[in-house]
Amino acid sequence: MHKLLVHGDQESAYSFNNRQRGGKNTASSDHAWAVTRALAADAVRVGWNRASFVQVLVDGPYKAGHHARSIQHRRGYDRAAEWVRRAWDGAREHVQATDRVCTRQDFHASLAAFRARIERTPWKGLAGKTDLRNLIARMDICARSGGWDHTVSERELAERMGCSRTTARNSNQRLKDARLLRQLDHGSATEGARWMLISLVETTSRAWTTPQGPKAGGVMSGPTARPASAEADIDSRAAAALMNLDAFVHYGLGGSGLAIIAALAQMARQTVRELQGTASIARPTAYRQLRRLMALGLVLREGEVYNLSPEALEGVGAPSADSPVPVSSWRNAAERLGTTGVGERRAGRHQAERTSWTEERARRKSRRPGGRLSAHPSVAVQSLVRADGCVIDATSGEVIEDLYVARDGCWIWHEEVDLAS
């Protein structure tokens, strides 16, 4: 919030679907309204009063108050103060109506509510299942860190999700576009980027209709409601324990197979129709994945309902008519699916990239001028200067080229300047 107040919204985190009430709705005004509301909410939480907030935005030199000062310049101080007060009043109502996160227990209660909404939100398609893995991995990281802010690199995230680095990067961008994820910084050479999970936007549809609306003639005329089916409901903790295994890579069971197991782990004895809703998958995908899971002995069929085998979450199948020889472990399942060693090769490739980057950083550091001067003080030492004017490295004893003693007695680098340019 301090960075937002002083420097403004540099990352455009508040420039999406934010419409002010009772004011002119333009892109710049809506953006300024969202920024002001965010700052007002934080000011209410830390104990500011409305007069102090108005003074800081209107009279202060901070970039976040640029819109308020422009209103003051065009319409006077009273109109600008009224605009800021409306933002303050709305933010105060929001803060008073929501529970404050003050302790670690409060955060874990909020994280549990967030997890429940994630589990009951339909994540459809290949991209949706990838985004679900992304959020599940980040929820586990946040649970350990104790806050919504967390640090993770693309490589570490890809290993947790069980996918490639490019897939993880594309998923991050989709979640950022959906305003479910915010990137706080880009990290450093030794640490990953800092991220923050934000509130989930409702994505379910209660009454889908045909895009054309009602039409005359035929049995399909009129608005057709979506057939009633079970709502999305999975066990995200079971998915978190399995999604990085080789059996659930793209060419193995994939995200749809993981969703079926997580849905059956949450609620046993489901039909194909129910799995379409709870696992958020299409009917052909459900039949295809159920056949593969039954062939491995991980899913058992009883009439029209399906159950997990007693030790399915450990990768141990049960013998049945569909699986005379069930799998004995998840590694055995990966061998049958032809995906053995994918995660190990991915982790090895990532480690090789980290090692290569560490060596490259060391090589660049050794070539920097600052590294050559590390053994020399700012003031020239005559014992390090030869009779011919060359400077000797105190550590290696070699001559440092282009380093001389200036007239004021300090070191100076001589660089050739291209006068033609």
C-alpha positions in Angstrom: 0.0 0.0 0.0 2.9 2.4 0.7 4.3 1.6 -2.8 0.9 2.2 -4.3 0.5 5.5 -2.5 3.9 6.9 -3.4 4.5 5.5 -6.9 1.0 4.7 -8.1 -0.3 1.5 -9.7 2.8 0.7 -11.7 1.7 -2.8 -12.5 -1.9 -1.9 -13.5 -3.3 -4.3 -10.8 -6.4 -2.1 -10.3 -7.3 -1.4 -13.9 -10.0 -4.0 -14.5 -13.8 -3.9 -14.0 -13.7 -1.2 -11.4 -16.6 1.3 -11.8 -17.1 4.2 -9.4 -20.6 5.1 -8.2 -22.0 8.5 -8.8 -19.1 9.7 -10.9 -17.9 9.9 -14.5 -16.9 6.5 -15.7 -13.8 6.6 -17.9 -10.9 4.3 -18.0 -8.6 6.7 -16.0 -11.3 7.7 -13.5 -12.3 4.1 -12.8 -8.6 3.2 -12.4 -8.1 6.1 -10.0 -11.2 5.1 -8.1 -10.0 1.6 -7.6 -6.6 2.7 -6.4 -8.2 5.3 -4.0 -10.6 2.7 -2.6 -7.7 0.2 -2.0 -5.7 2.9 -0.2 -8.8 3.9 1.8 -9.4 0.4 3.0 -5.8 0.0 4.2 -6.0 3.4 5.9 -9.2 2.4 7.7 -7.6 -0.8 8.9 -4.5 1.0 10.4 -6.6 3.6 12.2 -6.6 6.7 10.0 -9.5 9.2 10.1 -11.2 10.6 7.0 -9.8 14.1 7.3 -6.2 12.8 7.4 -6.8 10.6 4.3 -8.3 13.5 2.4 -5.4 15.7 3.3 -2.8 13.1 2.2 -4.4 12.5 -1.2 -5.4 16.1 -2.1 -2.6 18.1 -0.5 0.2 15.5 -0.6 2.7 15.1 -3.4 2.0 11.3 -3.8 1.3 9.9 -7.2 -1.9 8.0 -6.1 -3.5 11.4 -5.5 -3.0 12.7 -9.0 -6.6 12.2 -10.0 -7.9 14.0 -6.8 -5.6 16.9 -7.5 -6.8 17.1 -11.1 -10.4 17.3 -9.8 -9.3 20.1 -7.5 -7.6 22.0 -10.3 -10.7 21.7 -12.6 -13.6 21.9 -10.1 -12.2 23.2 -6.8 -11.1 21.7 -3.5 -14.6 20.9 -2.3 -15.4 18.6 -5.2 -12.0 16.8 -4.9 -12.5 16.3 -1.1 -16.1 15.0 -1.8 -14.7 12.5 -4.3 -12.1 11.2 -1.8 -14.7 11.1 1.0 -17.0 8.9 -1.1 -14.1 6.4 -1.6 -13.4 6.5 2.1 -17.0 5.8 3.1 -17.4 2.9 0.7 -14.1 1.4 1.8 -15.0 1.8 5.5 -18.3 -0.1 4.9 -16.4 -2.9 3.2 -13.9 -3.2 6.0 -16.5 -3.2 8.7 -18.5 -5.9 6.8 -15.5 -8.3 6.4 -13.5 -10.3 8.9 -10.0 -9.0 9.6 -7.0 -11.3 9.2 -4.9 -10.5 12.3 -3.4 -13.8 13.3 -2.1 -17.0 11.7 -5.3 -18.7 12.7 -7.4 -16.1 10.9 -5.3 -16.6 7.8 -5.8 -20.4 7.9 -9.5 -19.9 8.3 -9.5 -17.7 5.2 -7.4 -20.2 3.3 -9.8 -23.0 4.2 -12.7 -20.9 2.8 -10.6 -20.1 -0.3 -9.8 -23.8 -0.8 -13.5 -24.7 -0.5 -14.4 -22.3 -3.2 -11.6 -23.6 -5.4 -12.8 -27.2 -4.9 -16.3 -26.3 -5.8 -15.5 -24.3 -8.9 -15.7 -26.0 -12.3 -12.3 -26.0 -14.0 -13.0 -27.2 -17.5 -10.7 -28.2 -20.3 -7.0 -28.9 -20.3 -6.2 -25.3 -19.4 -8.7 -25.3 -16.6 -7.2 -28.4 -15.1 -3.7 -26.9 -15.3 -4.9 -23.7 -13.6 -6.4 -25.9 -10.9 -3.0 -27.6 -10.3 -1.4 -24.1 -10.1 -3.8 -22.9 -7.5 -3.5 -26.1 -5.4 0.3 -25.9 -5.5 0.2 -22.2 -4.4 -2.3 -22.9 -1.6 0.1 -25.5 -0.1 2.9 -22.9 -0.3 0.8 -20.3 1.3 -0.2 -22.7 4.1 3.5 -23.1 5.0 4.4 -19.4 4.7 1.4 -18.3 6.7 0.1 -15.6 4.4 -1.3 -14.9 0.9 2.1 -13.6 -0.2 4.5 -16.3 -1.3 7.7 -16.8 -3.2 8.1 -19.5 -5.8 10.0 -19.8 -9.1 8.6 -21.1 -12.4 10.8 -24.2 -12.2 9.8 -25.1 -8.6 6.1 -24.4 -9.5 6.4 -26.6 -12.6 7.8 -29.5 -10.5 5.0 -29.1 -8.0 2.4 -29.1 -10.7 3.9 -31.9 -12.7 4.1 -30.0 -16.0 6.6 -28.1 -18.1 7.9 -24.7 -17.2 6.2 -23.2 -20.3 2.9 -24.7 -19.2 3.3 -23.2 -15.7 4.2 -19.8 -17.2 1.1 -19.8 -19.4 -1.1 -20.8 -16.4 0.3 -17.9 -14.4 -0.6 -15.5 -17.1 -4.2 -16.9 -17.3 -4.6 -16.6 -13.5 -3.2 -13.0 -13.6 -5.7 -12.1 -16.4 -8.5 -13.6 -14.3 -7.4 -11.5 -11.3 -6.9 -14.6 -9.2 -3.1 -14.1 -8.9 -0.9 -11.0 -8.6 2.8 -10.8 -9.2 4.5 -8.5 -6.7 8.0 -8.6 -8.1 10.1 -10.5 -10.6 12.5 -12.1 -8.1 16.3 -12.0 -8.3 19.1 -14.1 -9.5 18.9 -16.3 -6.3 15.2 -16.1 -5.3 11.9 -16.7 -7.1 9.3 -14.1 -7.8 6.9 -13.0 -5.1 3.2 -13.6 -5.7 -0.1 -13.0 -4.0 -3.3 -15.0 -4.2 -6.4 -12.8 -4.4 -10.2 -13.5 -4.0 -11.8 -15.9 -6.4 -14.3 -14.6 -8.9 -17.5 -16.6 -9.3 -17.3 -18.5 -12.6 -20.3 -20.9 -12.3 -23.3 -20.5 -14.5 -26.7 -21.3 -13.1 -28.9 -20.9 -16.1 -27.2 -21.2 -19.5 -29.4 -20.6 -22.6 -28.9 -20.9 -26.3 -27.0 -17.8 -27.7 -29.7 -17.3 -30.3 -32.5 -17.1 -27.7 -36.0 -18.4 -28.4 -36.7 -19.4 -32.0 -40.0 -20.6 -33.6 -40.4 -24.1 -34.8 -39.0 -27.5 -33.8 -38.6 -29.1 -30.4 -35.3 -27.2 -29.8 -37.0 -23.8 -29.9 -37.0 -21.5 -26.9 -34.3 -21.1 -24.2 -32.8 -24.4 -23.3 -31.5 -24.6 -19.8 -28.4 -26.6 -19.0 -29.3 -30.1 -17.8 -29.0 -30.4 -14.0 -25.9 -32.2 -12.9 -23.8 -32.5 -9.8 -21.7 -29.4 -8.9 -18.0 -29.4 -8.9 -16.5 -31.0 -5.8 -13.1 -32.5 -5.5 -10.5 -33.2 -2.7 -7.7 -30.7 -3.4 -5.4 -32.3 -0.8 -5.6 -35.6 -2.6 -4.9 -33.9 -5.9 -1.9 -32.0 -4.3 -0.3 -35.3 -3.2 -0.7 -36.9 -6.7 -0.4 -34.2 -9.3 3.5 -34.2 -9.5 3.7 -38.0 -10.1 4.7 -39.4 -13.5 1.4 -41.1 -13.9 -0.5 -37.8 -14.1 1.6 -36.0 -16.8 0.0 -34.9 -20.0 0.4 -38.2 -21.9 -0.5 -40.3 -18.8 -3.7 -39.9 -16.9 -3.4 -36.1 -17.2 -5.5 -33.5 -15.4 -8.8 -35.3 -16.1 -7.7 -38.5 -14.5 -6.5 -36.6 -11.5 -9.8 -34.8 -11.3 -11.7 -38.1 -11.3 -9.6 -39.6 -8.5 -9.9 -36.3 -6.5 -13.7 -36.3 -7.1 -14.1 -40.0 -6.0 -11.8 -39.3 -3.0 -14.2 -36.5 -2.0 -17.4 -38.6 -2.5 -17.6 -42.3 -3.3 -20.2 -44.1 -5.4 -20.6 -41.7 -8.3 -22.1 -42.3 -11.7 -20.6 -41.1 -15.0 -23.2 -38.3 -15.0 -22.2 -37.2 -11.5 -18.5 -37.3 -12.4 -19.1 -35.0 -15.3 -20.2 -32.4 -12.8 -17.9 -33.1 -9.8 -14.8 -33.5 -11.9 -15.8 -30.9 -14.5 -15.1 -33.1 -17.5 -16.9 -34.1 -20.6 -18.8 -37.3 -21.0 -16.4 -39.0 -23.5 -13.4 -38.0 -21.3 -15.1 -39.5 -18.3 -15.6 -42.8 -20.1 -12.1 -42.9 -21.5 -10.4 -42.1 -18.2 -12.6 -44.5 -16.2 -11.6 -47.3 -18.6 -7.9 -46.6 -18.1 -8.3 -46.3 -14.3 -10.3 -49.6 -14.2 -7.6 -51.3 -16.3 -5.0 -50.3 -13.7 -7.3 -51.5 -10.9 -7.5 -48.1 -9.3 -11.3 -47.7 -9.9 -13.9 -50.4 -9.3 -17.3 -50.5 -11.0 -20.4 -51.7 -9.3 -23.3 -51.5 -11.8 -23.5 -47.9 -12.8 -21.5 -46.4 -10.0 -17.7 -46.2 -9.6 -15.5 -46.3 -6.5 -11.8 -46.0 -5.8 -10.0 -49.2 -4.8 -9.2 -49.3 -1.0 -5.6 -48.2 -1.5 -6.0 -46.2 -4.7 -4.5 -43.0 -3.3 -1.3 -45.0 -2.6 -1.2 -46.3 -6.1 -2.2 -49.9 -5.2 -5.0 -51.3 -7.3 -7.5 -54.1 -6.6 -8.1 -57.1 -8.8 -11.3 -57.2 -10.8 -12.7 -58.4 -14.1 -11.4 -55.3 -15.8 -7.9 -55.6 -14.2 -6.7 -59.2 -13.6 -3.2 -57.8 -12.7 -3.6 -54.4 -10.9 -0.8 -52.0 -10.4 1.2 -52.2 -7.2 2.5 -48.6 -7.0 2.3 -45.3 -8.8 5.6 -46.0 -10.4 4.2 -49.3 -11.7 1.2 -47.3 -13.1 3.6 -44.9 -14.8 5.4 -47.8 -16.4 2.2 -49.2 -17.8 1.3 -45.7 -19.1 4.7 -45.2 -20.6 5.5 -42.0 -18.6 8.2 -43.3 -16.2 11.0 -40.8 -15.4 9.3 -37.7 -16.8 9.4 -35.9 -13.5 13.0 -37.0 -12.8 14.2 -35.8 -16.2 12.3 -32.5 -15.7 13.9 -31.9 -12.2 17.3 -32.8 -13.6 16.9 -30.4 -16.5 15.9 -27.6 -14.1 18.9 -28.4 -11.8 21.2 -28.2 -14.8 19.7 -24.8 -15.8 20.2 -23.6 -12.2 23.8 -24.8 -12.2 24.5 -23.2 -15.6 23.1 -19.9 -14.4 25.2 -20.0 -11.2 28.3 -20.6 -13.2 27.4 -17.8 -15.7 26.8 -15.3 -12.8 30.2 -16.2 -11.4 31.8 -15.8 -14.8 30.2 -12.4 -15.3 31.1 -11.2 -11.8 34.8 -12.1 -12.4 34.7 -9.9 -15.6 33.2 -6.8 -14.0 35.4 -3.8 -13.3 34.1 -3.7 -9.8 35.4 -7.2 -9.2 38.9 -6.1 -10.2 38.9 -3.2 -7.8 37.8 -5.3 -4.9 41.4 -5.6 -3.6 42.2 -1.9 -4.2 41.0 1.0 -2.0 39.5 4.0 -3.6 42.7 6.0 -3.1 45.6 4.7 -5.2 48.4 2.8 -3.3 51.8 3.4 -4.7 53.0 -0.1 -3.8 50.5 -1.5 -6.4 51.8 0.8 -9.2 54.9 -0.2 -11.2 57.5 2.2 -12.4 56.0 2.1 -15.9 52.6 3.2 -14.5 50.9 -0.2 -14.8 48.7 -1.3 -11.9 49.2 -4.7 -10.3 46.4 -6.8 -8.9 47.2 -7.3 -5.2 45.7 -10.8 -5.3 47.0 -12.4 -8.5 49.9 -10.2 -9.2 48.8 -9.7 -12.8 48.6 -6.3 -14.6 45.2 -4.7 -14.7 44.7 -3.2 -18.1 43.2 0.3 -18.5 43.5 1.1 -14.8 45.6 4.2 -14.0 46.1 6.7 -11.2 44.3 10.0 -11.6 45.7 13.4 -10.8 43.7 13.5 -7.5 45.4 10.2 -6.4 42.4 7.9 -7.0 42.0 5.0 -9.4 40.6 5.7 -12.8 39.5 3.5 -15.7 40.5 4.6 -19.2 37.9 3.8 -21.8 38.2 4.6 -25.4 35.4 6.8 -26.8 34.2 6.4 -30.4 34.0 10.1 -31.4 32.3 9.1 -34.7 29.3 7.9 -32.9 
